[in-house]
Amino acid sequence: MNADFLAHHPQSGMSEDLQRHYSLTLGRDDPGCAHFYLYQALVLTVRDRLVAQWRATRERYAGEDVKCINYLSLEFLMGRSLNNALLNLDLESAARSTLYEWACELEAVEQEELDAGLGNGGLGRLAACFLDSCASMSLPVVGYGLRYEYGMFHQRIENGYQVESPDRWLRHGNPWEFECPENTRIIRFGGRTEFYNDSTGAQRVRWCDTHEVLAVPYDLPIPGYRNGTVNTLRLWSAAATDEFDLEEFNAGDYTDAVAAKNEAEKITMVLYPNDASEQGKELRLRQQYFLASASLQDVLERWQSKYGDDFSRFAELNGFQLNDTHPTVAVPELMRLLLDEHGMGWDEAWDITTRTMAYTNHTLLPEALEVWSVRLFGELLPRLLEIIYEINARFLAEVADCWPGDCERQRRMSIIQEGGEPAVRMAYLGIVGSHSVNGVAALHTELLKQGLFRDFHELTPAKFNNKTNGVTPRRWLAHCNPRLQALLDESIGSDWIRDLNQLEKLAPLATDVAFTEKFAEVKRANKRDLVELVQRECGIEFGLDMMFDVQVKRIHEYKRQLLNVMHVIHLYDRVLRGDTVGLHPRCVLIGGKAAPGYAMAKRIIKLINNVATVVNRDPRLRDWLRVAFIPDYRVSVMEVICPGTDLSEQISTAGKEASGTGNMKFMMNGAVTIGTLDGANIEIRDAVGEDNFFLFGLTASEVDVTRQNYAPAAIIEQDEALSRVMQLLDSGHFNLLEGGIFEPICQAIRSPTDPWMTAADFRSYIEAQRQADASFADSACWGRMSILNTAYSGRFSSDRTIAQYRDDIWHTRGV
C-alpha cells in the first residue's frame, strides 16, 4: 500500500500490517505473544498511517502562504499516544477487530505504553491539549520542547512519605518518534564576546571560545481529529560534539574520556532538576536556553531554505508563543541570531523580535517568576546578557519619556533587578520583548494587570489580553469516558466532539427521567472502574454508593490539600462523636506529587497518609468515611479518576491559582465543583450557574484585606469544629509513634502570616461541604447538577482557547 492510499484509507490492511510488523520489523514468531510486542507492532501499524497523513500535511502547509506558529514549552504532558491516535484516526474499531484475531483485548495492549515523561502538571498537559486542538483545526503550529530521558519522577509511598525514584520512560525506546539528525543544531555556552568590523566596516560582535553542545531533534506526529492533518512536536535531545576523548581513553583515564558526553547529556537528562543548589539552577538555565536556541535556529533555517536571506516578511509569516516564563530567553536569543548571525541592525532585529514573540503567563506567585543572577547568566550566556542590558537601557528610556523623573518606577520596571546580587527578571524580559501578554483566566489576567505587571499594563495596555485555558474534549471526554460519549452521541448526535458548545443540548434533558437514569448508570459504571483502581493502587476499598470526593493535582500549599485533610479530620471527629445527622458517606481521594525539595508539601502528603491510615483501620468509620492517597498521579490515572468523580475539589486560596484545567476536566465529565472564586472556577460557576457549584471562602480582594489583621488563633478559638481539628493534630493523634512531625503544619495554620488563609476559610468550607452532602443525598438533585455541569462545559474546550489565540494573537488560519 502506498502512502497516498494509506492517508485516505487508514482502516485498510490493519491486520496484514500488524502481522508484517510483528514478524518482520520486530522479528517475533511466537504465537503466544507478549502484549508488549503486540503493542509495538500495533504502534508501527498506526504510525504508518500517521506518517502518510503527516507528509500530506507538510506538503499542504508548504503550498500555502500562511503564518506558522512555533509553540515553545519546557513541558508537554502527552500521556499515552496510542489511544489518542486510534481515536483521532478513527481506527479503534479496526484495531479491536485486528487484535481479536490474536485473542487479545485492546485495553491490555494499551497498558503496555508508558506515560511520556515530558511534563509535570497543568502547564504541560495544557500544552498537549493545545497541540491536539491546533491539529484538529488544521492550524500550522509546531510544538518545540525537550526530550527528557527521565520524567519528573515515579512516586511511591513508604510509611506515608513520598519516595522518589527515576522515571525512565524511554527505557524501551519511543516507537512514536523519528530522529532527524540532519537538523541537528549547535548550542553554545560560556566563552566571551569580542567586537570586530565586518566586510562593510560595520561594528559587529562575535561570541567565541564557547563550549558547544549538539541539539538533536526527534519528531512526534500529532494527529488532528479525523481531518487528515498531522502536526509536529519536535523534541530536542542534548549530545556532545565529541563522544569521548580518545587520547585520555588510551591513557587510561576512562572517566575524563567521557566527561564531555556526560556533561552535555545532563541538559536533557531530567525534567525540572531540583534547583535548590547552584548546580541545579545552572542546569535549569541551560535547559531553557538549549530549548530556545535550538528552536529559533530551526525556524530561521527553515525560513532561509525557502526565502534565502530576505527577512522582510519573516514576522508576517512566523510567530513564537512562549508557554510561561521558562522560554522567555528566546527574546534575547532571537536578537542575537538576527544581529550576529544574520547581520541586521538593532532596530530591524528588534522590530522582528517584538512582532513575532508572544508571552503567556501562568502564575500569580511572585516566587515562580524566574529570576537569574547576573553572575550566573553572564558566565553561561555572556552575549545574551549584553543584549539584555541593551534591551533594558532602551526600554527604561521609553519609561522615562512616559514618566519623566519617576526613578522609582524605572527601578520597579527594570529587567535588571538591582541590589546585593543583581538579577535578570525573565518575566519582565518576556513582556518587553513581546507584542502580546496573556493571562489564562479572567481573574488571573485582571490580577496581573492590577498587581504583578501593573506598571507594564499602564505603559502598554493594548498588549495585555486574556485567553482562558481549555482542555481537549477528544481525550478528556471521548477517550477517557467512552460510556458517556456513547450516551451523548445517542442523545444529541456526535458533532459535540468538534463543537463542544453542542453539549448545551443536554440542558433540557437534565429533568428527563429516562436520560437521567442512563446518565446515572454511566457514572456508576465509571465509579466501579475507579473503585478497582483505588483497590489496586492503594489497597483501600471504596463503597460504590458513597460520594467520591476527589482532589488530584500537584501538591502545593496554595492548592490547599491541607484544608481538605482538615475537613477529613472534622468528619472523623463527627462520626466518632455520633454527630452523623445530615452526613452522607464519602470516599476522599487525594493524589499528586510534591517537588523533591518542597519540605512542607512532602509533610502534607505524610499527614494525608497518616490520617488515611487512622480512618481506614477504624471499623466505626467504615460505613461513613474512607480515605486514600493515589501514588504516582499521572495522565493515564486521571483518565480513570475523572469520569468516576462526584465532587471536584478546587479549593485554592483566592488569587493564587492562575486558571486550573483539572477543574474543567472534572466538570466536562459531570462532577460538581466545590471551590473558591479563583482562577477559572469563576468562569465555571458563571457557566453552570451558582446553584450547581458549591462556593466557599474569601475572595481575592477579601484575602488582601484579611491579611492585614489576620489572627488565626482567634478564629480557631471561636470555632468549635476547628478547635477540635487542631486539638487532634496538636495531640499527635495521627502520629502517636512519630512525635512532633506535624508541628510545622500546626504552626503554619496558626501563623498570622499564613499566606494561604487556611483557618480563615475553614468554616465556610465545611458549610459548603454540608450543602454537598445534602445535595448528594437527593439523587435527582445531584443528577441534575451533574448533567448541567457537562452541558455547560463547552466554553472550556481548548478548541475555543486556540481559536482565540488564532484570531487575537497569532493572526493565522487553518489550511
URVEN-V582379 format. One record per run of one state. SS is the DSSP state (helix for helix, strand for strand, loop for the rest). FROM is the first residue (numbers start at 1). TO is the last residue. If there is no record, write none. Layout:
BEGIN
SS/FROM/TO, SS/FROM/TO
END
This chain:
BEGIN
loop/1/2, helix/3/8, loop/9/13, helix/14/25, loop/26/34, helix/35/62, loop/63/67, strand/68/72, loop/73/78, strand/79/79, loop/80/81, helix/82/88, loop/89/91, helix/92/100, loop/101/105, helix/106/110, loop/111/115, strand/116/116, loop/117/121, helix/122/136, loop/137/138, strand/139/139, loop/140/140, strand/141/146, loop/147/149, strand/150/150, loop/151/153, strand/154/158, loop/159/160, strand/161/165, loop/166/176, strand/177/189, loop/190/191, strand/192/197, loop/198/202, strand/203/208, loop/209/210, strand/211/223, loop/224/229, strand/230/240, loop/241/245, helix/246/250, loop/251/253, helix/254/257, loop/258/258, helix/259/268, loop/269/269, strand/270/270, loop/271/277, helix/278/307, loop/308/313, helix/314/317, strand/318/323, loop/324/325, helix/326/341, loop/342/345, helix/346/356, strand/357/360, loop/361/365, helix/366/368, loop/369/370, strand/371/373, helix/374/380, loop/381/381, helix/382/402, loop/403/406, helix/407/413, loop/414/415, strand/416/417, loop/418/422, strand/423/425, helix/426/432, loop/433/435, strand/436/439, loop/440/441, helix/442/452, loop/453/453, helix/454/459, loop/460/460, helix/461/463, strand/464/466, loop/467/470, strand/471/471, loop/472/472, helix/473/479, loop/480/481, helix/482/492, loop/493/494, helix/495/497, loop/498/499, helix/500/511, loop/512/512, helix/513/538, loop/539/546, strand/547/552, loop/553/556, helix/557/559, loop/560/560, helix/561/576, loop/577/585, strand/586/591, loop/592/598, helix/599/617, loop/618/618, helix/619/621, loop/622/624, strand/625/630, loop/631/634, helix/635/644, loop/645/646, strand/647/650, loop/651/661, helix/662/668, loop/669/671, strand/672/675, loop/676/680, helix/681/688, loop/689/689, helix/690/692, loop/693/693, strand/694/695, loop/696/699, helix/700/708, loop/709/711, helix/712/718, loop/719/719, helix/720/730, loop/731/742, helix/743/750, loop/751/757, helix/758/777, loop/778/778, helix/779/791, loop/792/793, helix/794/796, strand/797/797, helix/798/810, loop/811/813, strand/814/814, loop/815/815
END
